[in-house]
């Protein structure tokens, strides 16, 4: 699959038709700015500092900025290293886990009281998209992404700092779903909420199960309601931070013609 996608991009650059790039390109990424939602223990968020914007001495326009950001905020990657001592860092994740065929699992109707998409939901909706073949990127739609921009509703609290963690309320997946994803040998998993574990989680079981299996996680994924259930490709390229436990992620879907 990686060779196919790389060939498609090379063909596009040379002006030839590229079936892999025909159809809709759907951006699944929230922009990074002063309003980007970060894990509540991160109190600064994303900071863009203008360095220069104006006419340079040579008479041409020039603009440059510097930025500061924690790894885990906005649409971002959780590398396996985030919860596994020997897990891959952000720069060492194989591209086959970041560029792959994808499916969407609908978890909106089957959640436990704590907000975890449960194993029954996985079985029901996994069956609806067909057997999930090894090497697939699985995107889990909870509907929680509709609250993006409203910090209190999205996280469950407006507070920041370590004490805010006790107030977190948002959907994630149960340990049973995480184990099922591992058994399916998926490439990666994404979700439209702040964490792959539900907000009330205290042990981050889903993170730990996935990280131990080398499966990267994409969090705060946008626009999952625009995707079909199957037969599309995801390109998820994080900032390549050497030794990073995660980082900002630009993720897009390529949906072939014929899908509505």
N, C-alpha and C positions, 0 to 999 in steps of 0.2 A: 504493500500500500504506500509506503514512504516513497519508493521509486516512482510509482504512478503519479503521486502528487507533485514530486519534484519535476518530473518530466512535463507535467501540465504547466507548471510555472515557466519552465524554459521555453515551451512552445508559445506561451502567451507573450513572452518577451520578444520572440522573433516574429510576432504578428500572425502566427498560425492559430487556427481555431482550437480551442481546448475544451473537450467535453467535460473534464473535471471541474472547470470553472464556469460552465454554463448554468444558468439558473440564478437563484437569489443568494446574495451574501448577507447574512443576518449577524449583526453585531451583538454579542452576548456579554458586553463589558460595560460596567458603569464608569463614567469619567472620574478621574482623580482631581479633586479640588478641595477647597476649604470646608465643604459640607460632606465630604466622603465619610462614611461610617466605618469606624475601626473598632476592634475589640475594646471593651470599656477600660481595661487597664492601661491602654495607650491614651494618654491625655493630650498629646499634641496633634495627632492626626497628620494630614498631608499639608505641607507648607511649600508654596512656590514663591521664591524670592527673585524679583526682577533684578537683573544685573545691568542691562542696558537695553533701551528701546528708543531708537531715533535715527537721525542721519549721522552716519559715520564721517570721519574726516575726508574720505574719498568721495562723498556726495551720494552714497547709496544707503538704503535702509538696512539697518542691522538690529536684530533682537536676540537676546540670550538671557536665560534664567538659570538658577540653581534650585534644586528641590531637596526636601527632607521627608522621609517617610519610614514608618515601621514596615516590616515585611507583611504583617497580617492585617490588612485593611482594604476596603474596597473589593473589587473583583481580584482575587488573588489565588496563588498556589500555596497549598500545604505540601511541602516535599515530605517523603517518608521520614527523613531525618527529624522532622518536627516532633514525632512521637516514637521513634525507633532509633536507639543509640547507633546501630550500624546501618541505618537506612540511607538511601541516596540523598545527597544534597541537591539543591535546585539546579546546579550546573551539570549534574551527573545523571539526570533522568533521561532514559533513552527516548529519542524522538518518536519511536513507535508508540509510546504511551501518550504522546501529546498531539499527534496527528493520526486520526483513525476514524473508521466508521462509527456512527453513534446512534443511540436510541434514547427516547424520553420515557421514563416511567412516571406515571401519574400517582402521586401519593396524597392527593388532596382529600380523598374520602376515607382513608384507612389509617388512622393514627391512634396511638395509645393515649391515655390520659395525660401523660407528660409531654405529648407532642412528638412522639417518635413514630415515623413511618415503620410499620411492623412487617413481620415476615409474611403475613397473609397478603398484605398489599403487594409486596414484592412478587409473590407467587402469582397473584391474579393479573397484575399488569405486565409482569415478565412474560406470561403466557400470551397476553394480547399482542405483544410485538414479536412473538416467535421466540424460539430458543436464542438466548443471548450467546453469540459465538465468542470464543476467546479473542482477546484483542480489541473488544468493543469499548468505546467510551460511553458510560451510562450517565445521563443527566436526570436528576430527580426533581420533578416539579411539585412543589408544595403549595404554590400560590402565594407564599409569603413575600415574594419579591414585589408584590403590589404595594407594600408598605415602605419600600425604599424611599429615603428622603425624610421620613418621619422617625426620628431616632427612638422616641419613646415606644412607638408601636413595633418598630423593627427589632429592637433589642429587648424590649420589655421594661426598659428603664432609661432615664435621662442622666442618671448618675455616672460618674467616671471614677476610676481608681479600683483597687482590689475589692472594696466593699460592695461595688456594683454587681459583681459576679453572682451574688446570691439572688439578685432580682431578675436574672435573664429568663426570658420566655420567648421561645421561637422553636419551630420544628426542626428535626434532624432525622436520623435513621436509628433504628434499634440495633443492638449487637447482632441479632439474628439476621437482619438484612445485610449488615457488614460481612458476616460470615458467608452468606449466600453469594455476595458479590465476589468474594475471594474464591469460592468454589467455581464460579463461572469464569474465572481467569480473565477478568476485565482488564482493560488498559488503564483506565482512570475513572473517577466518579466526580460529578459536580452537583451542586445544589443551589437553589435560589434563596438561601437563608444565610445567617452569619456563620454557621458552623455545621459540619456533617453530624455532630452530636447535638441533640436537643438542648435548649437553654438550661433546663434544670439539671443536666448531667453533672455529676461530681467526679466521675472517674474517666471520662472521655474514652469510653470503651470502643466506639466505632472508629475513632481516630487510631487507637492502638492496634486494633485488628487489621485495618487497612494498611497502616504503616509497616507492620511486621511482614506483610505480604508484598511490600514494595509498590503499593498502589498510590499514586498521587491523588490529591483531592483539590477540587476547584470550588471556592466558596464565594458567596455573593454574586452568583451568575445571573445575568439579566436576560429578559425577553424570552424565557422558555415557553411562554404561551404562544409564541409565533412559530414554533417548530412542529413538524410532523412527528409521529411516533417513531419512525424508522427511516432508513434509506437516505441518510444524509451524512456528511462528513464534518468533523470538528477539527479545527486548527487552534490549539491552545498553547501559546508561546509566552512563557514567563520571562521576566528579566533574568538573565543568566548570571546570578550572583554566586560566585565561587564560595562553596561552603555554606550557602544560605539555607535556612530552614523553610523558606518560602519566598514570596515576592510578588510584586504587581504582575497581573496577567492580562494579556490581550487575547480574548477568545472569540472566535467567529465560527459560524456554521455555514457550510455550502450546501444549499438545498437544491437538488436537481429540478429541472423543468418538469412540470406535470404535477408537482405537489402544490396544494392550495395553502 
